[in-house]
């Protein structure tokens, strides 16, 4: 982001991201869920600047939820890694989309109160963009974390509830690995790329390349992502120069060629 204008709005950026970003686990789980080979610090070094976290509220903590694992990390993990990175790279900014998922249990306070306890921790607070009723320009958020707030309705950052429904593509259910099903998912992706490219500059757009058969057949996230990410990289090889803005592009099992293509749209 160092080469980008200070005056560019976050809504005008094209940002590489990961879906269920902190999901990690043993190798034999890779085919069945969204687990990454890369931990968060490695993702940042590769160029990822947008994370997607699902928070399960358990015993007054925000446990990172993946659908198959809980209790391996709390929301402190992404905050700690982002702050460490931003201290060394103050020209950068990291966006974190956080929302609730999974059944809460054993709590004595609301999830919003728990989230506030993380964000007001002195270790992180100075590095978090204070919530305002607008989308900031890059100058305001260099060296900072921007929360896309799906919990506090804008109390903690950009209100995810005000992102227009048509501005998010998350067709996550796929029937099979058959070419027709992979092609259908990829059509959703490309259609949304075109929408983001021509849509209002003030709107935030998010495009999830991730999909799963939800345990049916062999359409596990890794198998789907291998096919989708390859098609995406090939598409961008031919068409990167035709795009001026794609918004946030979130992948399962992100690969370096795709990350480079996404970043290049900003140039």
C-alpha positions, 0 to 999 in steps of 0.5 A, spaced: 500 500 500 506 504 500 505 506 493 498 508 493 495 515 494 493 517 501 487 520 498 484 513 495 478 511 499 478 504 502 472 502 498 476 504 491 481 499 493 482 491 491 484 487 497 486 480 497 483 476 503 482 469 506 475 466 508 475 463 515 482 466 516 485 463 522 482 456 521 488 451 522 489 444 523 492 437 522 493 435 515 488 430 515 483 435 516 485 439 510 480 436 505 474 437 509 474 444 512 477 451 510 484 450 514 490 454 511 497 452 510 499 459 512 498 462 519 496 469 519 503 472 520 505 468 513 498 471 510 500 478 511 507 477 508 504 474 502 500 480 501 493 478 504 490 485 507 483 482 509 481 477 514 474 474 515 473 471 522 467 468 525 466 469 533 463 464 537 462 467 544 464 462 549 465 464 557 466 471 555 471 470 550 471 470 542 473 463 540 475 463 532 469 459 529 471 454 523 465 450 523 469 444 525 474 447 530 473 451 536 477 453 542 484 453 538 484 461 538 481 467 540 480 474 537 486 476 540 490 472 535 489 476 529 489 483 533 496 481 536 499 479 529 496 485 525 499 490 530 506 486 530 505 487 522 503 494 522 508 496 527 514 494 522 510 496 516 506 503 518 504 504 510 499 498 510 492 497 513 489 490 515 481 490 514 478 485 519 471 482 518 468 479 524 461 477 525 458 472 530 457 464 528 455 458 532 451 457 539 454 462 545 455 458 551 457 460 558 457 468 558 456 473 563 456 479 558 454 480 551 458 479 545 459 486 544 462 487 551 466 482 550 469 485 543 470 491 546 474 488 551 479 486 546 479 492 542 480 497 548 486 493 550 492 498 550 496 493 547 491 494 540 487 500 541 492 505 538 492 501 532 485 500 531 481 505 526 476 509 531 469 507 528 466 513 524 460 514 520 464 514 513 469 509 509 476 512 511 481 514 506 488 510 506 491 516 509 487 515 516 488 508 516 495 507 515 498 503 520 491 501 523 486 495 523 479 497 520 474 493 523 468 491 518 463 490 524 458 485 524 457 485 531 456 492 534 452 495 528 458 500 527 460 501 534 467 498 532 468 500 525 465 500 518 458 497 519 457 491 516 450 491 516 450 497 511 454 494 506 449 493 500 446 485 499 448 485 492 455 488 494 457 481 497 458 475 493 458 469 497 455 463 494 458 458 498 454 451 497 456 447 491 453 441 488 460 437 486 466 438 483 463 437 476 465 442 471 458 445 470 458 446 478 465 449 478 463 453 472 457 456 475 461 458 481 466 461 477 460 465 473 458 468 480 465 470 481 466 474 475 459 477 475 461 480 481 468 482 479 464 486 473 459 489 478 465 491 483 468 494 477 463 498 474 459 500 481 459 506 485 465 508 488 463 509 495 460 502 496 464 496 499 464 490 495 466 483 497 467 477 493 468 470 496 472 465 491 470 460 497 465 454 496 464 447 499 459 441 498 458 441 506 460 434 507 457 432 500 461 428 495 468 430 494 467 438 494 471 439 500 473 446 500 481 444 498 478 441 492 474 446 490 479 452 491 484 448 487 479 449 481 477 455 482 483 459 484 486 456 478 481 459 474 481 465 477 489 466 476 488 464 469 482 469 468 487 475 471 492 473 467 488 475 461 484 480 464 487 484 470 488 490 466 481 491 464 479 492 472 480 498 476 477 496 482 474 489 485 473 490 492 475 485 497 477 478 494 477 472 499 480 466 498 480 459 501 487 456 500 490 463 497 496 462 492 501 467 491 499 468 483 492 470 485 494 475 490 499 478 486 494 479 480 489 482 486 494 487 488 496 489 481 489 491 480 490 497 484 497 499 480 
